[in-house]
Amino acid sequence: MKLKVEDMTCGGCARAVTAAIREIDENAVVNIDVATRLVEVQSSASNDAVTQALNEAGFPPEVLAG
């Protein structure tokens, strides 16, 4: 899935986003581009679970593609 996370503005934010996703799927593959605020996630967790985890971590995402 591809997400846009407007509140992700630095490397620390990127680490927090990665940690939130890996909390629900420790084997998730997370690719982040802080400059464009894009996150690509390959996970066995559902898209809803990933979105919820990011919302709870304070980084509400906009889903761009599944």
VMD Tcl script that builds the backbone (N, CA, C; Angstrom):
set m [mol new atoms 198]
animate dup $m
set s [atomselect $m all]
$s set {name element resname resid chain x y z} {
  {N N MET 1 A 0.843 -1.179 0.000}
  {CA C MET 1 A 0.000 0.000 0.000}
  {C C MET 1 A 0.884 1.237 0.000}
  {N N LYS 2 A 0.373 2.307 -0.579}
  {CA C LYS 2 A 1.107 3.574 -0.598}
  {C C LYS 2 A 0.313 4.600 0.183}
  {N N LEU 3 A 1.052 5.355 1.000}
  {CA C LEU 3 A 0.429 6.342 1.870}
  {C C LEU 3 A 1.146 7.675 1.762}
  {N N LYS 4 A 0.408 8.738 1.991}
  {CA C LYS 4 A 1.000 10.069 2.146}
  {C C LYS 4 A 0.770 10.453 3.601}
  {N N VAL 5 A 1.865 10.802 4.293}
  {CA C VAL 5 A 1.781 11.146 5.711}
  {C C VAL 5 A 2.305 12.572 5.868}
  {N N GLU 6 A 1.385 13.534 5.837}
  {CA C GLU 6 A 1.758 14.956 5.861}
  {C C GLU 6 A 2.535 15.342 7.121}
  {N N ASP 7 A 2.252 14.691 8.255}
  {CA C ASP 7 A 2.898 15.064 9.517}
  {C C ASP 7 A 4.296 14.480 9.681}
  {N N MET 8 A 4.756 13.702 8.709}
  {CA C MET 8 A 6.083 13.084 8.773}
  {C C MET 8 A 7.087 14.043 8.129}
  {N N THR 9 A 7.836 14.761 8.953}
  {CA C THR 9 A 8.681 15.828 8.426}
  {C C THR 9 A 10.182 15.621 8.620}
  {N N CYS 10 A 10.573 14.536 9.325}
  {CA C CYS 10 A 11.999 14.337 9.594}
  {C C CYS 10 A 12.311 12.852 9.764}
  {N N GLY 11 A 13.570 12.552 9.939}
  {CA C GLY 11 A 13.997 11.178 10.130}
  {C C GLY 11 A 13.405 10.547 11.379}
  {N N GLY 12 A 13.251 11.339 12.423}
  {CA C GLY 12 A 12.642 10.834 13.652}
  {C C GLY 12 A 11.193 10.427 13.423}
  {N N CYS 13 A 10.494 11.238 12.649}
  {CA C CYS 13 A 9.107 10.910 12.304}
  {C C CYS 13 A 9.065 9.619 11.489}
  {N N ALA 14 A 9.985 9.487 10.552}
  {CA C ALA 14 A 10.042 8.287 9.717}
  {C C ALA 14 A 10.286 7.050 10.575}
  {N N ARG 15 A 11.164 7.163 11.570}
  {CA C ARG 15 A 11.410 6.033 12.472}
  {C C ARG 15 A 10.163 5.689 13.271}
  {N N ALA 16 A 9.427 6.711 13.708}
  {CA C ALA 16 A 8.198 6.482 14.465}
  {C C ALA 16 A 7.133 5.812 13.601}
  {N N VAL 17 A 7.024 6.231 12.352}
  {CA C VAL 17 A 6.079 5.619 11.412}
  {C C VAL 17 A 6.449 4.150 11.197}
  {N N THR 18 A 7.728 3.885 10.968}
  {CA C THR 18 A 8.192 2.512 10.774}
  {C C THR 18 A 7.907 1.674 12.007}
  {N N ALA 19 A 8.192 2.216 13.180}
  {CA C ALA 19 A 7.968 1.490 14.430}
  {C C ALA 19 A 6.489 1.172 14.626}
  {N N ALA 20 A 5.609 2.103 14.298}
  {CA C ALA 20 A 4.168 1.883 14.451}
  {C C ALA 20 A 3.702 0.747 13.549}
  {N N ILE 21 A 4.221 0.710 12.335}
  {CA C ILE 21 A 3.836 -0.354 11.396}
  {C C ILE 21 A 4.407 -1.693 11.850}
  {N N ARG 22 A 5.653 -1.691 12.289}
  {CA C ARG 22 A 6.286 -2.945 12.700}
  {C C ARG 22 A 5.726 -3.468 14.024}
  {N N GLU 23 A 5.017 -2.606 14.769}
  {CA C GLU 23 A 4.369 -3.068 15.987}
  {C C GLU 23 A 3.249 -4.057 15.662}
  {N N ILE 24 A 2.596 -3.866 14.517}
  {CA C ILE 24 A 1.514 -4.777 14.130}
  {C C ILE 24 A 2.004 -5.866 13.185}
  {N N ASP 25 A 3.151 -5.658 12.531}
  {CA C ASP 25 A 3.749 -6.680 11.661}
  {C C ASP 25 A 5.260 -6.488 11.663}
  {N N GLU 26 A 5.945 -7.280 12.489}
  {CA C GLU 26 A 7.392 -7.097 12.644}
  {C C GLU 26 A 8.169 -7.385 11.372}
  {N N ASN 27 A 7.556 -8.075 10.414}
  {CA C ASN 27 A 8.230 -8.402 9.155}
  {C C ASN 27 A 7.841 -7.465 8.017}
  {N N ALA 28 A 7.122 -6.404 8.318}
  {CA C ALA 28 A 6.696 -5.467 7.277}
  {C C ALA 28 A 7.906 -4.822 6.606}
  {N N VAL 29 A 7.774 -4.616 5.304}
  {CA C VAL 29 A 8.785 -3.879 4.556}
  {C C VAL 29 A 8.252 -2.458 4.408}
  {N N VAL 30 A 9.010 -1.493 4.939}
  {CA C VAL 30 A 8.571 -0.098 4.943}
  {C C VAL 30 A 9.607 0.749 4.223}
  {N N ASN 31 A 9.198 1.393 3.145}
  {CA C ASN 31 A 10.078 2.312 2.406}
  {C C ASN 31 A 9.506 3.710 2.558}
  {N N ILE 32 A 10.349 4.640 3.012}
  {CA C ILE 32 A 9.888 5.995 3.306}
  {C C ILE 32 A 10.736 7.016 2.560}
  {N N ASP 33 A 10.049 8.006 1.983}
  {CA C ASP 33 A 10.709 9.168 1.393}
  {C C ASP 33 A 10.210 10.384 2.163}
  {N N VAL 34 A 11.038 10.862 3.099}
  {CA C VAL 34 A 10.616 11.973 3.965}
  {C C VAL 34 A 10.353 13.231 3.139}
  {N N ALA 35 A 11.166 13.480 2.116}
  {CA C ALA 35 A 11.027 14.709 1.318}
  {C C ALA 35 A 9.644 14.819 0.683}
  {N N THR 36 A 9.111 13.702 0.188}
  {CA C THR 36 A 7.792 13.724 -0.447}
  {C C THR 36 A 6.692 13.250 0.499}
  {N N ARG 37 A 7.108 12.797 1.699}
  {CA C ARG 37 A 6.192 12.300 2.731}
  {C C ARG 37 A 5.417 11.074 2.272}
  {N N LEU 38 A 6.066 10.253 1.449}
  {CA C LEU 38 A 5.432 9.038 0.956}
  {C C LEU 38 A 5.954 7.822 1.703}
  {N N VAL 39 A 5.051 6.896 1.985}
  {CA C VAL 39 A 5.386 5.651 2.668}
  {C C VAL 39 A 4.826 4.507 1.836}
  {N N GLU 40 A 5.672 3.527 1.533}
  {CA C GLU 40 A 5.212 2.326 0.853}
  {C C GLU 40 A 5.373 1.166 1.828}
  {N N VAL 41 A 4.302 0.403 2.002}
  {CA C VAL 41 A 4.288 -0.672 2.992}
  {C C VAL 41 A 3.909 -1.991 2.327}
  {N N GLN 42 A 4.710 -3.007 2.596}
  {CA C GLN 42 A 4.358 -4.371 2.215}
  {C C GLN 42 A 4.213 -5.124 3.529}
  {N N SER 43 A 2.988 -5.551 3.823}
  {CA C SER 43 A 2.712 -6.129 5.128}
  {C C SER 43 A 1.631 -7.189 5.035}
  {N N SER 44 A 1.689 -8.140 5.959}
  {CA C SER 44 A 0.615 -9.137 6.057}
  {C C SER 44 A -0.575 -8.562 6.827}
  {N N ALA 45 A -0.371 -7.424 7.499}
  {CA C ALA 45 A -1.468 -6.753 8.202}
  {C C ALA 45 A -2.387 -6.077 7.179}
  {N N SER 46 A -3.644 -5.936 7.541}
  {CA C SER 46 A -4.597 -5.301 6.627}
  {C C SER 46 A -4.294 -3.814 6.482}
  {N N ASN 47 A -4.770 -3.243 5.389}
  {CA C ASN 47 A -4.603 -1.800 5.173}
  {C C ASN 47 A -5.247 -1.018 6.313}
  {N N ASP 48 A -6.406 -1.491 6.781}
  {CA C ASP 48 A -7.087 -0.815 7.887}
  {C C ASP 48 A -6.236 -0.846 9.151}
  {N N ALA 49 A -5.578 -1.974 9.415}
  {CA C ALA 49 A -4.741 -2.093 10.614}
  {C C ALA 49 A -3.553 -1.143 10.533}
  {N N VAL 50 A -2.947 -1.033 9.356}
  {CA C VAL 50 A -1.808 -0.124 9.167}
  {C C VAL 50 A -2.268 1.323 9.358}
  {N N THR 51 A -3.382 1.668 8.750}
  {CA C THR 51 A -3.924 3.022 8.878}
  {C C THR 51 A -4.241 3.348 10.333}
  {N N GLN 52 A -4.851 2.409 11.035}
  {CA C GLN 52 A -5.196 2.624 12.441}
  {C C GLN 52 A -3.939 2.796 13.288}
  {N N ALA 53 A -2.926 1.971 13.038}
  {CA C ALA 53 A -1.678 2.068 13.810}
  {C C ALA 53 A -1.034 3.440 13.619}
  {N N LEU 54 A -1.049 3.949 12.393}
  {CA C LEU 54 A -0.449 5.263 12.131}
  {C C LEU 54 A -1.279 6.378 12.762}
  {N N ASN 55 A -2.599 6.258 12.700}
  {CA C ASN 55 A -3.455 7.255 13.361}
  {C C ASN 55 A -3.165 7.295 14.853}
  {N N GLU 56 A -3.059 6.117 15.482}
  {CA C GLU 56 A -2.799 6.047 16.918}
  {C C GLU 56 A -1.417 6.591 17.274}
  {N N ALA 57 A -0.465 6.493 16.337}
  {CA C ALA 57 A 0.885 6.999 16.573}
  {C C ALA 57 A 0.995 8.505 16.318}
  {N N GLY 58 A -0.091 9.114 15.837}
  {CA C GLY 58 A -0.081 10.553 15.596}
  {C C GLY 58 A 0.352 10.944 14.196}
  {N N PHE 59 A 0.317 9.983 13.279}
  {CA C PHE 59 A 0.696 10.247 11.886}
  {C C PHE 59 A -0.425 9.808 10.963}
  {N N PRO 60 A -1.529 10.562 10.926}
  {CA C PRO 60 A -2.661 10.149 10.101}
  {C C PRO 60 A -2.284 10.093 8.628}
  {N N PRO 61 A -2.501 8.932 7.994}
  {CA C PRO 61 A -2.113 8.779 6.594}
  {C C PRO 61 A -3.275 9.001 5.635}
  {N N GLU 62 A -2.923 9.354 4.418}
  {CA C GLU 62 A -3.870 9.387 3.310}
  {C C GLU 62 A -3.498 8.196 2.430}
  {N N VAL 63 A -4.411 7.278 2.217}
  {CA C VAL 63 A -4.128 6.093 1.395}
  {C C VAL 63 A -4.156 6.503 -0.068}
  {N N LEU 64 A -3.042 6.241 -0.767}
  {CA C LEU 64 A -2.951 6.604 -2.186}
  {C C LEU 64 A -3.251 5.416 -3.077}
  {N N ALA 65 A -2.808 4.242 -2.684}
  {CA C ALA 65 A -3.046 3.046 -3.500}
  {C C ALA 65 A -2.888 1.819 -2.631}
  {N N GLY 66 A -3.577 0.755 -2.985}
  {CA C GLY 66 A -3.503 -0.488 -2.231}
  {C C GLY 66 A -2.290 -1.256 -2.595}
}
mol reanalyze $m
mol bondsrecalc $m
mol representation Tube
mol addrep $m
